[in-house]
């Protein structure tokens, strides 16, 4: 079992920045890819970004490319999501998730993730 806890959400003005963290505990000896997903009110959960265990491969949704950056510190069992140039449409609950799989297709699909955090709210005001 892997337990994930997100933090760093909050209220920010459009154009501002936030950094989310996803801290893992439990069985962190295995290699896991980690993804961030988000869900806005009335919408389906959508893929935002993902990173492989080594950090050598990262993937981004088109809507966040060039604005968001995912990174990880395996020594701290933590994955980060730096969000810059935030827009009102980025408002959502952000979830991190872990999977033993790899590759863009699987990392971008929520159904392939076995472990999920509780989510953190990000609100961007216009």
C-alpha positions as CSV (number, residue, x, y, z in Angstrom):
1,X,0.0,0.0,0.0
2,X,1.1,3.5,-0.8
3,X,-0.5,6.5,1.1
4,X,-0.5,9.8,-0.7
5,X,-1.1,13.2,0.8
6,X,-1.3,16.4,-1.3
7,X,-0.6,19.9,0.0
8,X,0.0,23.4,-1.3
9,X,-3.4,24.2,-2.7
10,X,-5.1,27.6,-2.1
11,X,-6.5,30.7,-3.6
12,X,-4.4,32.7,-6.1
13,X,-5.0,35.4,-8.6
14,X,-4.8,34.8,-12.3
15,X,-1.2,34.9,-13.4
16,X,0.0,33.7,-10.0
17,X,1.8,30.6,-9.0
18,X,1.4,27.7,-6.6
19,X,3.4,24.6,-5.8
20,X,1.7,21.4,-4.9
21,X,3.4,18.6,-3.1
22,X,2.5,14.9,-3.0
23,X,4.1,13.0,-0.2
24,X,4.1,9.3,-0.3
25,X,4.4,6.8,2.6
26,X,4.0,3.1,3.1
27,X,5.4,0.8,0.5
28,X,7.6,3.4,-1.2
29,X,10.4,0.9,-2.0
30,X,8.7,0.0,-5.2
31,X,9.1,2.1,-8.3
32,X,6.0,4.1,-9.1
33,X,5.0,6.6,-11.7
34,X,3.1,9.5,-10.3
35,X,0.5,11.6,-12.0
36,X,-1.5,14.7,-11.2
37,X,-5.2,14.8,-12.2
38,X,-7.7,17.5,-11.6
39,X,-11.5,17.7,-11.4
40,X,-13.5,20.9,-11.7
41,X,-17.1,21.1,-10.5
42,X,-19.4,19.4,-13.0
43,X,-16.6,18.0,-15.0
44,X,-14.8,14.7,-15.3
45,X,-11.4,14.1,-13.8
46,X,-8.7,15.0,-16.3
47,X,-5.0,14.2,-16.7
48,X,-2.7,17.1,-15.9
49,X,0.9,15.7,-15.8
50,X,2.9,12.6,-14.9
51,X,6.4,11.6,-14.2
52,X,8.2,8.2,-14.3
53,X,10.0,6.8,-11.3
54,X,13.4,7.9,-12.5
55,X,12.1,11.3,-13.4
56,X,13.5,10.9,-16.8
57,X,10.2,11.1,-18.6
58,X,7.5,13.7,-18.0
59,X,4.2,14.1,-19.7
60,X,1.8,17.1,-19.8
61,X,-1.7,17.8,-21.0
62,X,-1.8,20.4,-23.7
63,X,-3.7,22.8,-21.5
64,X,-0.8,23.1,-19.1
65,X,2.3,22.7,-21.2
66,X,4.7,25.5,-20.7
67,X,3.1,26.6,-17.5
68,X,3.2,23.5,-15.2
69,X,6.3,21.5,-14.2
70,X,6.3,18.2,-12.5
71,X,9.4,17.0,-10.6
72,X,10.2,14.4,-7.9
73,X,12.6,13.9,-5.1
74,X,12.7,10.2,-4.4
75,X,14.9,10.6,-1.3
76,X,11.9,12.5,0.2
77,X,9.3,10.4,-1.5
78,X,7.7,13.6,-2.7
79,X,6.5,14.7,-6.1
80,X,6.0,18.4,-6.9
81,X,3.8,20.3,-9.3
82,X,4.9,23.8,-9.9
83,X,2.1,25.8,-11.5
84,X,2.8,29.2,-13.1
85,X,0.7,31.6,-15.0
86,X,-2.4,30.2,-13.5
87,X,-5.7,30.8,-15.2
88,X,-9.3,30.7,-13.8
89,X,-9.9,27.5,-15.8
90,X,-7.2,25.8,-13.7
91,X,-9.5,25.9,-10.8
92,X,-10.2,22.4,-9.6
93,X,-9.4,19.8,-7.0
94,X,-6.0,18.4,-7.8
95,X,-5.2,14.8,-7.0
96,X,-1.9,12.9,-7.1
97,X,-1.9,9.2,-7.9
98,X,0.7,6.4,-8.1
99,X,1.0,3.5,-10.4
100,X,3.5,0.7,-11.0
101,X,3.0,1.2,-14.7
102,X,4.9,3.4,-17.1
103,X,4.6,5.0,-20.5
104,X,2.6,7.9,-21.7
105,X,-0.6,6.1,-22.4
106,X,-0.9,4.4,-19.0
107,X,0.3,7.4,-17.1
108,X,-2.3,9.6,-18.7
109,X,-5.2,7.4,-17.8
110,X,-6.7,7.6,-14.3
111,X,-7.9,4.0,-14.4
112,X,-4.3,2.7,-14.4
113,X,-3.6,4.3,-11.0
114,X,-3.9,2.2,-7.9
115,X,-3.3,4.8,-5.2
116,X,-4.8,8.2,-4.9
117,X,-4.5,11.1,-2.5
118,X,-7.4,13.0,-1.0
119,X,-7.0,16.0,-3.2
120,X,-6.2,19.7,-2.7
121,X,-8.3,22.6,-3.8
122,X,-6.8,25.1,-6.2
123,X,-8.8,28.2,-6.9
124,X,-7.7,30.9,-9.4
125,X,-9.6,34.2,-9.3
126,X,-9.9,36.4,-12.3
